């Protein structure tokens, strides 16, 4: 069964890469990048579906995504102030990469029902999903050192913006797709990315410890610690 799953995964990757390379060769960067991002999201969702997550874990992801959506909507009037990123990072730290990834992706999808859907939604889902995924994968080191966690949150303020800049540039907003156009987009978004990074930093420094204690208690009480994604509750 495992060999069959690996074979299907490799086959799916090959089917996705072929049209991607063809589009890139023809200069169609927006469809190519969009295809790559959608493929990555489908892999995330397929892994979650096959993991047969317990009802408690599904409810947890829905709850954390709802809280992150509320935080994002509450501060929507202040550009790039994203409390959602703080909650997504903590979800990955406490509940593991799967929960962090799904919380990030669902936060973008659900909150944009209030703030506006568009082609940027897929990119936001991928960016926040990666943020939560890496938080879970690096959780041991990040949880031990507040300074390291603060640096991680600050860095992701810029990484999130840079990933979104690829969507901006691939759409032709800075002329033809090129490294110069990407650099121009990153320079134009610097202050907004800095605001996002500073917001992450302040929230982590001020609130990370009490939030982590509360979430750790929830994880222990309901058996939602990392590594138990595939175990029935």
C-alpha positions in Angstrom: 0.0 0.0 0.0 2.8 2.4 0.9 4.6 1.7 -2.4 1.4 2.3 -4.3 0.9 5.7 -2.5 4.5 6.7 -3.3 4.0 5.7 -6.9 0.8 7.7 -7.2 2.5 10.7 -5.6 5.4 10.5 -8.0 3.0 10.1 -10.9 1.1 13.2 -9.8 4.3 15.2 -9.5 5.3 14.2 -13.0 1.9 15.2 -14.4 2.1 18.6 -12.7 5.7 19.3 -13.7 5.2 18.6 -17.4 2.7 21.4 -18.0 4.6 23.7 -15.6 7.8 23.4 -17.6 5.8 23.9 -20.9 4.2 27.1 -19.5 7.6 28.4 -18.3 9.2 27.7 -21.7 6.4 29.8 -23.4 6.8 32.6 -20.9 3.5 32.2 -19.2 4.7 32.8 -15.7 1.4 33.5 -14.0 -0.3 30.2 -15.0 3.0 28.3 -14.3 3.4 29.7 -10.8 -0.3 29.4 -10.0 -0.1 25.7 -11.1 2.9 25.1 -8.8 1.2 26.7 -5.8 -2.1 24.9 -6.3 -0.2 21.6 -6.6 1.6 22.3 -3.3 -1.8 23.1 -1.6 -3.3 19.9 -3.0 -0.5 17.8 -1.6 -1.1 19.4 1.8 -4.8 18.7 1.6 -4.3 15.2 0.3 -1.9 14.4 3.2 -4.4 15.7 5.7 -7.2 13.7 4.2 -5.2 10.5 4.2 -4.1 11.0 7.8 -7.7 10.4 9.0 -7.4 13.1 11.6 -9.5 12.7 14.7 -12.6 14.8 15.3 -10.8 16.6 18.1 -8.0 17.6 15.7 -10.4 18.8 13.0 -12.3 20.9 15.6 -9.0 22.3 16.9 -7.9 23.4 13.4 -11.3 25.0 12.7 -11.2 26.8 16.1 -7.7 28.1 15.6 -8.5 29.2 12.1 -11.6 31.0 13.3 -9.7 32.9 16.0 -7.0 33.8 13.4 -9.7 35.0 11.0 -11.2 37.2 13.7 -7.8 38.7 14.5 -7.2 39.4 10.9 -10.6 41.0 10.3 -10.3 43.1 13.5 -7.1 44.7 12.3 -7.9 44.8 8.6 -7.9 48.6 8.6 -4.2 48.7 9.6 -2.0 47.6 6.7 0.1 44.5 7.2 -0.7 44.1 10.9 -1.5 40.4 11.0 -2.2 38.8 14.4 -3.2 35.7 12.3 0.5 35.0 11.7 1.2 34.9 15.5 -1.6 32.3 16.0 -0.6 30.2 13.1 3.0 30.0 14.3 1.8 29.0 17.8 -0.5 26.4 16.4 2.4 24.7 14.6 4.6 24.9 17.7 2.1 23.2 20.0 0.0 20.9 17.7 2.6 20.0 15.0 3.2 20.8 11.4 0.0 19.3 10.0 -2.2 21.4 12.3 -0.1 24.5 11.6 -0.3 24.1 7.9 -4.0 23.5 7.8 -4.7 26.3 10.1 -2.7 28.7 8.0 -4.4 27.6 4.7 -7.9 27.7 6.2 -7.3 31.1 7.8 -6.6 32.7 4.4 -9.5 30.9 2.7 -12.1 31.7 5.4 -11.0 35.3 6.2 -11.0 36.3 2.5 -14.7 35.5 2.5 -15.0 38.7 4.5 -12.1 40.6 3.0 -12.4 39.6 -0.6 -11.5 36.5 -2.6 -9.2 36.5 -5.6 -6.2 34.9 -7.2 -4.2 36.1 -4.2 -6.1 33.8 -1.9 -4.2 30.7 -3.2 -0.9 32.4 -2.5 -2.0 33.5 1.0 -3.1 29.9 1.7 0.3 28.6 0.6 2.3 31.3 2.5 0.4 30.9 5.8 0.4 27.1 5.3 4.2 27.1 5.0 4.5 29.3 8.0 2.5 26.9 10.2 4.2 23.8 8.6 7.7 25.1 9.3 6.7 26.2 12.8 5.8 22.6 13.5 8.9 21.1 12.0 11.1 23.5 13.9 9.1 23.4 17.1 11.7 21.9 19.4 14.2 24.6 18.9 11.7 27.4 18.7 9.9 26.5 21.9 13.1 26.4 24.0 14.4 29.8 23.0 12.2 32.9 22.9 14.9 34.9 21.1 14.9 32.3 18.3 11.1 32.3 18.1 11.1 36.1 18.0 13.6 36.0 15.1 11.5 33.4 13.3 8.3 35.4 13.6 10.1 38.6 12.5 11.6 36.8 9.5 8.3 35.4 8.4 6.9 39.0 8.2 9.2 39.5 5.3 9.0 35.9 3.8 5.2 36.2 3.7 5.4 39.5 1.8 8.1 38.1 -0.6 6.0 35.1 -1.5 3.0 37.4 -2.2 5.3 39.6 -4.4 5.7 36.6 -6.7 2.0 36.7 -7.4 2.2 40.5 -7.9 5.1 40.2 -10.3 3.8 37.2 -12.2 0.6 39.1 -12.9 2.6 41.8 -14.8 2.2 44.6 -12.3 5.9 45.4 -12.5 6.3 44.7 -16.2 7.7 41.5 -17.6 8.6 38.8 -15.1 12.3 39.2 -14.1 14.6 39.3 -11.1 14.6 43.0 -11.4 10.8 43.2 -11.2 10.9 40.9 -8.2 13.5 43.1 -6.5 11.3 46.2 -7.3 8.3 44.6 -5.8 10.2 43.7 -2.6 11.5 47.2 -2.3 8.0 48.7 -2.8 6.5 46.4 -0.1 9.4 46.8 2.4 7.5 49.1 4.8 4.4 46.8 4.8 6.6 43.7 5.3 8.4 45.5 8.1 5.1 46.3 9.8 4.1 42.6 9.5 7.5 41.5 11.0 7.3 44.0 13.9 3.8 42.9 14.7 4.9 39.3 14.8 7.8 40.2 17.0 5.8 42.2 19.5 3.1 39.6 19.8 5.6 36.8 20.4 7.6 38.8 23.0 4.5 39.9 24.9 2.1 37.0 24.5 3.9 33.9 23.4 4.6 32.4 26.8 1.1 32.6 28.3 -0.5 31.5 25.0 1.9 28.5 24.8 1.0 27.5 28.4 -2.7 27.5 27.6 -2.4 25.7 24.3 0.0 23.1 25.8 -2.7 22.3 28.4 -5.3 21.8 25.7 -2.9 19.6 23.7 -2.3 17.4 26.8 -5.9 17.2 27.9 -7.2 16.2 24.5 -4.3 14.1 23.3 -3.4 16.5 20.5 0.4 16.6 20.9 2.5 16.4 17.7 3.1 12.9 16.5 -0.4 11.7 17.3 -2.0 12.9 14.0 -2.7 9.4 12.8 -3.9 7.9 16.1 -7.6 7.6 16.7 -8.7 9.4 19.9 
